[in-house]
Amino acid sequence: MTTTRHRTVHHDGVTIPVTRGGRGRPLVLCPGLNSTQADLRELTGLLRRDHDVVTFDLRGHGLASAADRYSFDAFLSDLFTVLADLERRGLPSPPVLVGYSLGADLAVHYAAEHPDAVAGLVLIDGANPLPEPFITDADLPEFRAMAEDPETRREIERAMGTARQVLLTAQDVLSLQLEMDVVRSAILDRYRRIDCPIRMIMSTSIAGDSTEGRAPRHNRLWRAGIDRLARERPHISTSWLDADHRLAFTHAPDIAEIVRSAHPGLTG
């Protein structure tokens, strides 16, 4: 048995909770938009069997405090702060960064700026160099309707005050999603600066399996982005899981096995 340790780091007026447990190769698991340490508990537990796993909550998520800004750069500063704190405390070797959704994009940007500080990247359904914007003007009404859906609102209300709460407003989320299209339009340049091994784990149907509405276009665009990445960086391998964007929650054992095969933890 290993001890799970909890601490907090402070920066930019925000308190970020950090949890560390397991044994083996250091691994930092970065959550995505609208996901928390608590949501990723199954995947974390599996990875801790042979990795020294660090998890944390991004600002406005889970047990982290609210913030006055929720831009991509603001979330990136959360990851930078957590990793700087780990470096000060000492790690036996550079960590593997595993990022989910927005967390994958954050991991790529960190590795591009600190290439010697990362042993490898595993990117789960994010950091996709899309050839065109994911959200168009035609999509905006549907995205707004999803945010205002009564069941979605009830889920948010039920999570308030718990380790799964999300404090961002619907407008915060939509603004970040629009910003992510801009970030991903330029992310190939970030990939060019990274030398460590990279493994992609992608959903076959990020927008679900409907044959109507925005789903078919978004699913095609998601695969087209990875095809573009493969042409540009052919050494990057991709595993496709028959899932939607919730794959980090629904396919945790599959993801843990892919991480383990790409970056073995304990041996012997």
C-alpha positions as CSV (number, residue, x, y, z in Angstrom):
1,M,0.0,0.0,0.0
2,T,1.1,3.6,-0.7
3,T,0.1,6.8,1.0
4,T,-2.0,9.3,-0.8
5,R,-0.8,12.8,0.0
6,H,-2.8,16.1,-0.4
7,R,-1.5,19.6,-0.6
8,T,-2.5,22.9,-2.2
9,V,-0.6,25.4,-4.3
10,H,-1.5,29.0,-4.7
11,H,-1.0,31.4,-7.6
12,D,-2.9,34.1,-9.5
13,G,-5.3,34.4,-6.6
14,V,-6.4,30.7,-7.1
15,T,-6.0,27.7,-4.8
16,I,-5.2,24.5,-6.6
17,P,-5.6,21.1,-4.8
18,V,-3.0,18.5,-5.6
19,T,-3.1,14.8,-4.8
20,R,-0.2,12.3,-5.2
21,G,-0.1,8.6,-4.7
22,G,1.2,5.3,-6.1
23,R,4.7,4.2,-6.9
24,G,6.9,3.9,-9.9
25,R,7.6,6.4,-12.8
26,P,6.2,9.9,-12.1
27,L,3.1,10.7,-14.0
28,V,1.0,13.9,-14.0
29,L,-2.7,13.6,-15.0
30,C,-4.2,16.8,-16.2
31,P,-8.0,17.0,-16.4
32,G,-10.0,18.8,-19.0
33,L,-12.8,21.3,-19.2
34,N,-15.7,20.3,-17.0
35,S,-13.7,17.4,-15.5
36,T,-12.2,17.0,-12.1
37,Q,-9.9,14.7,-10.1
38,A,-13.0,13.0,-8.7
39,D,-14.3,12.3,-12.2
40,L,-11.0,10.7,-13.2
41,R,-10.8,8.6,-10.0
42,E,-11.0,5.2,-11.8
43,L,-8.3,6.0,-14.3
44,T,-6.1,7.5,-11.5
45,G,-6.5,4.3,-9.4
46,L,-5.5,2.1,-12.3
47,L,-2.4,4.2,-13.2
48,R,-1.3,4.3,-9.5
49,R,-0.7,0.5,-9.7
50,D,2.7,1.2,-11.3
51,H,3.1,4.9,-11.5
52,D,3.6,7.7,-9.0
53,V,0.5,9.7,-10.0
54,V,-0.1,13.4,-9.4
55,T,-3.6,14.8,-10.1
56,F,-5.1,18.2,-9.5
57,D,-8.1,20.4,-10.2
58,L,-8.0,23.3,-12.6
59,R,-9.3,26.6,-11.4
60,G,-13.1,26.7,-11.1
61,H,-13.3,22.9,-11.0
62,G,-13.7,20.4,-8.2
63,L,-12.0,21.6,-5.0
64,A,-10.1,24.4,-6.7
65,S,-11.2,27.9,-6.0
66,A,-13.0,30.1,-8.5
67,A,-11.1,32.7,-10.6
68,D,-11.8,35.9,-12.4
69,R,-10.6,34.5,-15.7
70,Y,-11.0,31.1,-17.5
71,S,-8.9,31.6,-20.6
72,F,-6.6,29.0,-22.1
73,D,-3.5,30.8,-20.8
74,A,-5.1,30.9,-17.3
75,F,-5.6,27.2,-17.2
76,L,-2.1,26.7,-18.7
77,S,-0.7,28.7,-15.7
78,D,-2.4,26.2,-13.4
79,L,-0.5,23.3,-14.9
80,F,2.8,25.3,-14.9
81,T,2.3,26.1,-11.2
82,V,1.6,22.4,-10.3
83,L,4.7,21.2,-12.2
84,A,6.9,23.9,-10.8
85,D,5.9,22.9,-7.3
86,L,6.7,19.3,-8.1
87,E,10.1,20.3,-9.4
88,R,10.9,22.2,-6.3
89,R,9.9,19.2,-4.2
90,G,12.0,16.9,-6.3
91,L,11.1,14.1,-8.7
92,P,13.4,11.2,-9.4
93,S,12.9,11.7,-13.1
94,P,10.9,13.9,-15.5
95,P,7.2,12.9,-15.5
96,V,5.0,11.5,-18.2
97,L,2.1,14.0,-18.8
98,V,-1.3,12.5,-19.5
99,G,-3.8,15.1,-20.5
100,Y,-7.5,14.7,-21.2
101,S,-9.4,17.0,-23.6
102,L,-8.3,20.6,-22.7
103,G,-5.7,18.9,-20.5
104,A,-4.1,17.4,-23.6
105,D,-3.7,20.8,-25.1
106,L,-2.2,22.2,-21.9
107,A,0.3,19.3,-21.8
108,V,1.4,19.9,-25.4
109,H,2.0,23.6,-24.7
110,Y,3.9,22.8,-21.5
111,A,6.1,20.3,-23.3
112,A,6.8,22.7,-26.1
113,E,8.2,25.2,-23.7
114,H,9.9,22.7,-21.4
115,P,11.0,19.9,-23.7
116,D,13.6,18.5,-21.3
117,A,11.2,18.4,-18.4
118,V,8.8,15.8,-19.8
119,A,9.5,12.1,-20.4
120,G,6.5,11.6,-22.7
121,L,3.0,12.7,-23.5
122,V,-0.2,10.7,-23.6
123,L,-3.0,12.8,-25.1
124,I,-6.6,11.7,-24.6
125,D,-9.1,13.2,-27.1
126,G,-7.5,16.6,-27.3
127,A,-4.6,18.6,-28.8
128,N,-6.1,17.9,-32.2
129,P,-4.7,20.1,-35.0
130,L,-8.1,20.6,-36.6
131,P,-8.0,21.8,-40.3
132,E,-11.0,24.1,-39.7
133,P,-12.9,25.5,-36.7
134,F,-14.8,22.9,-34.7
135,I,-17.6,25.4,-33.8
136,T,-19.1,27.5,-36.6
137,D,-21.8,30.1,-36.5
138,A,-24.3,27.4,-37.4
139,D,-23.3,25.4,-34.3
140,L,-23.7,28.2,-31.8
141,P,-27.4,27.8,-31.2
142,E,-27.0,24.1,-30.5
143,F,-24.1,24.7,-28.1
144,R,-26.1,27.4,-26.3
145,A,-29.1,25.1,-26.1
146,M,-26.9,22.3,-24.7
147,A,-25.7,24.6,-22.0
148,E,-29.2,25.7,-21.1
149,D,-30.7,22.2,-21.1
150,P,-32.6,21.6,-17.9
151,E,-31.0,18.3,-17.2
152,T,-27.5,19.8,-17.7
153,R,-28.5,22.5,-15.2
154,R,-29.7,19.9,-12.7
155,E,-26.4,18.0,-13.0
156,I,-24.5,21.2,-12.3
157,E,-26.6,22.0,-9.3
158,R,-26.3,18.5,-7.9
159,A,-22.5,18.7,-8.1
160,M,-22.3,22.1,-6.4
161,G,-20.4,21.9,-3.1
162,T,-18.8,18.5,-4.0
163,A,-15.5,17.4,-5.5
164,R,-17.2,17.3,-8.9
165,Q,-18.4,20.9,-9.0
166,V,-17.7,23.2,-11.9
167,L,-18.0,26.9,-11.2
168,L,-17.7,28.2,-14.8
169,T,-20.8,29.7,-16.4
170,A,-22.2,28.5,-19.7
171,Q,-20.8,31.6,-21.3
172,D,-17.3,30.8,-19.8
173,V,-17.5,27.4,-21.3
174,L,-18.6,28.5,-24.7
175,S,-15.9,31.3,-24.8
176,L,-13.2,28.8,-24.0
177,Q,-14.4,26.3,-26.6
178,L,-14.3,29.1,-29.2
179,E,-10.8,30.0,-28.0
180,M,-9.7,26.4,-28.3
181,D,-10.4,26.4,-32.1
182,V,-7.8,29.2,-32.3
183,V,-5.4,27.4,-30.1
184,R,-5.7,24.2,-32.1
185,S,-5.3,26.0,-35.4
186,A,-1.7,26.7,-34.4
187,I,-0.8,23.7,-32.3
188,L,1.2,21.9,-35.0
189,D,4.0,24.5,-34.3
190,R,4.0,23.3,-30.7
191,Y,4.3,19.7,-31.7
192,R,7.4,20.6,-33.8
193,R,9.2,21.7,-30.7
194,I,8.6,18.4,-28.8
195,D,11.1,15.5,-29.0
196,C,9.7,13.1,-26.3
197,P,7.4,10.2,-27.3
198,I,3.8,11.1,-27.9
199,R,0.8,8.7,-27.9
200,M,-2.7,9.8,-28.9
201,I,-5.8,8.1,-27.6
202,M,-8.8,9.3,-29.5
203,S,-12.6,8.7,-29.6
204,T,-14.1,7.5,-32.9
205,S,-17.2,9.5,-32.2
206,I,-16.4,12.6,-30.2
207,A,-19.8,14.1,-30.9
208,G,-21.8,10.8,-30.5
209,D,-23.0,8.4,-33.1
210,S,-26.0,10.4,-34.5
211,T,-26.3,10.7,-38.2
212,E,-28.0,14.0,-38.0
213,G,-27.1,17.5,-36.8
214,R,-23.5,18.5,-36.0
215,A,-22.3,15.0,-35.0
216,P,-21.2,13.7,-38.5
217,R,-19.2,16.8,-39.4
218,H,-17.5,17.0,-36.0
219,N,-16.6,13.3,-36.1
220,R,-15.2,13.6,-39.6
221,L,-13.3,16.8,-38.5
222,W,-11.9,15.1,-35.5
223,R,-10.4,12.3,-37.6
224,A,-9.2,14.7,-40.2
225,G,-7.2,16.6,-37.6
226,I,-5.4,13.4,-36.5
227,D,-4.7,12.5,-40.2
228,R,-3.1,15.9,-40.5
229,L,-1.0,15.3,-37.4
230,A,0.1,11.9,-38.7
231,R,1.3,13.5,-42.0
232,E,3.2,16.2,-40.2
233,R,4.6,14.0,-37.3
234,P,4.5,10.4,-38.5
235,H,6.3,9.1,-35.4
236,I,3.2,9.9,-33.3
237,S,1.0,6.8,-32.8
238,T,-2.7,6.9,-32.3
239,S,-5.1,4.5,-30.6
240,W,-8.8,4.9,-31.5
241,L,-11.4,3.8,-29.0
242,D,-15.0,3.1,-29.9
243,A,-16.4,5.8,-27.7
244,D,-17.5,9.4,-27.5
245,H,-15.7,12.3,-25.7
246,R,-16.5,10.7,-22.3
247,L,-13.9,7.9,-23.0
248,A,-11.7,8.9,-20.0
249,F,-14.6,7.9,-17.8
250,T,-16.1,5.0,-19.8
251,H,-12.9,3.3,-21.0
252,A,-10.5,3.9,-18.1
253,P,-9.1,0.3,-18.2
254,D,-8.3,0.6,-21.9
255,I,-6.6,3.9,-21.5
256,A,-4.6,2.7,-18.5
257,E,-3.3,-0.2,-20.5
258,I,-2.3,2.0,-23.4
259,V,-0.5,4.3,-21.0
260,R,1.2,1.3,-19.4
261,S,2.4,0.0,-22.8
262,A,3.7,3.3,-23.9
263,H,5.4,4.3,-20.6
264,P,5.9,1.2,-18.4
265,G,5.9,2.1,-14.7
266,L,7.1,-0.5,-12.2
267,T,9.0,-3.5,-13.6
268,G,9.9,-6.8,-12.1
